Amino acid sequence: MTQRLTLVAASLVALASFGCASRLPDDQPDEVIHIAAQNWSAGQRAWFHHTSQGTKLMPYAWLLALEQPVLSWPAAAPAFIAPAHMARFGFLPSAPSPLNPDTLPIGFARDEFGVQEGSDTPEVVVGLTCAACHTGQVELGRKAIRIEGGPSMVDIGAFQDAIGIAMFLTYGSEPRFDRFASRVLAAANQPDTPQARDALHTRLGLALDRGRTEAGLAERRHIYPVTEGFGRLDALGRGGNFVFATLPNRPENLAVADGPVSYPALWDAPWFDWVQYNGAIRQPLARNVAEALGVRAIVKQGGTPEQIHRSSVRIQNIFDMESLLAGPAPGAGLRAPPWPEDILGPIDRAAAARGQTYFAQLCSGCHQAWDPAAPSAAASTPQVTMVPLQRIGTDPRTAMNFRQRMATLPDGRRVSAAAGLQEATTAVIEGFFEFYQVPAQGPWTDTAGVVRPGRAAMSGNRPNEWRAPAAYRARPLNGIWATAPYLHNGAVPSLYQMLLPGEQRDAVFQVGSRQFNPRDVGFSTVTRPGTFRFDTALPGNSNRGHEFRNGGPGPGIIGPELGEGQRRDIVEYLKTL
């Protein structure tokens, strides 16, 4: 009894701390949804939203059974997965379907690969898909435009915090745990006995202990000194920490992750020669395996030679996702969304024509005008321009953290992050190929009876190469209007401000609203309850560089200062891409 009271007291303290630090916006009303014309059917969109890539957040029944981290004793709190509650973290609502029977938001996938810890007992799990971070929405009043493959406004950090507090409250509160246990055991068709409840309580405690240990290490070592907020994540930093430190239980491999980036747009990315903001990865399959590992797919780090590097990554699914994004040829997969003039207003075509001339003079040297639907593009892979840090002048942490990072592998070798992740992703991919005896050129038939191409085609006909240049990519700008905020770290709120000298850009602004400003082309930065305060003075958050100012050429100056009319003309032109 004393232990229970202590846990309840600790839960109340934790809940108070969470409430004070909460950065969740008020519940959003339902919007009138318009689907951007991007060459995907309704079925393809639903499949992308809820198909597993092999990641594990927690047992599926646990997520369904959790209550929101609010004080409600002795009554039950509302369900954690209630759509209005999940919307507060930026998750977009989704309709029920065979893949999504419990109406989870976009980006959540039910999967049956799991087993209970320390046993062979099967268990259905829930994980995040790439759609969680790569499905965007732009809103004007009550009208909303869904952007497939666009950057989302999800706050993963706030979501993880809330999940942790909800689990802690469940573990420490007897009435709340009783309700949780009844739901979980019923979902598993297990007898609701005291022994079953004790075993479940022990499992919940172990999960909390693992989370507290990981979070405690990160806090003591100041691993995550910058709060990412809505629409950002230090993907390379956090992913590297999971692969190099958490999975192999080597805390000495933890590295400071203070280079957060905005979620990038996915259209055309399969056809680029190198991807990631720092152009680190060449092979599409390896990029997607790395992404799955970064959001907690499971990989065996020990065992017999045939077991090591076996993973939960759904290689077939992520290959199918990449194929859906790419299509059979450039322009035949997911396309950039066109500016919706019927909702966001007409484009000033005369201004756009003038802006095109300025763009050709000032911008096209880095941002090539690659039209994936043009006949000439079908036989080409766009060579994404890599701009050295000294030239571009934007915040260097994302690129330099990855370039300088080293890790000690389980066999004791000391390698660069690029080499280590290349080795890890290669091992996972080759482990899959060997297990299923995938031929070099194919075809072969998987366990579901689907005929697939061989290793070369599944790998995008590219080697798995990783690098760490001191540079950032300059991708083609089609669909750029739908990808605010701007720069790799999301430090500039609008396209208009991208054309200003750095000192004239907002030094502090609010992030979290999806209300759109069609004139400046960016989201609203007005302070409102629950939005996140973006401070460009913090590490990793600099809004300088990529500037149009007089006094160049020089670091961070890419052109002369523009007049107001020139800026407006360029913004109008960018709407047309």
Buried (B, 14 or more C-beta within 10 A) or exposed (E): EEEEEEBBEBBBEBBEEBEEEBBBBEEBEEBEEBBBEBBBEEEBBBBBBBBBBBBBBBBBBBBBBBBBBBEBEEEEBEBBBBBEBBBBBBBBBBEEEEBBEEBBBBBBBBBEBBEEEEEEEEBBBBBBBBBBBBBBBBBBEEBBBBBBBBBBBBBBBBBBBBBBBBBBBBBBBBEBBEBBBEBBBEBBEBEEEEEBBEBBBEBBBEBBEEBEEBBEBBEEEEBBEBBBBBBBBBBBBBBBBBBBBBBBEBBEBBBBBBBBBBBBBBBBBBBBEBBBBBBBBBBBBBBBBBBBBBBBBBBBBEEEEEEBBBBBBBBBBBBBBBBBBBBEEBBEBBBBBBBBEEBBEEBBEEBBEBBBEBBEEBBEEBBBBBBBBEEEBBEEBBEBBBBEBEBBBBBBBBBBBBBEBEBBBEEEEEBBBBBBBBBBBBBBBBBBBEEBEBEEEBEBEEEEEEEBBBBBBBBBEBEBEBBBBBBBBBBBBBBBBBBBBBBBBBBBBBBBBBBBBBEEBBBEBBBBBBBBBBEBBBBBBEEEEBBBEBEBEBEBBBBBBBBBBEEBEEBBBBBBBBEEEBBBBBBBBBBBB
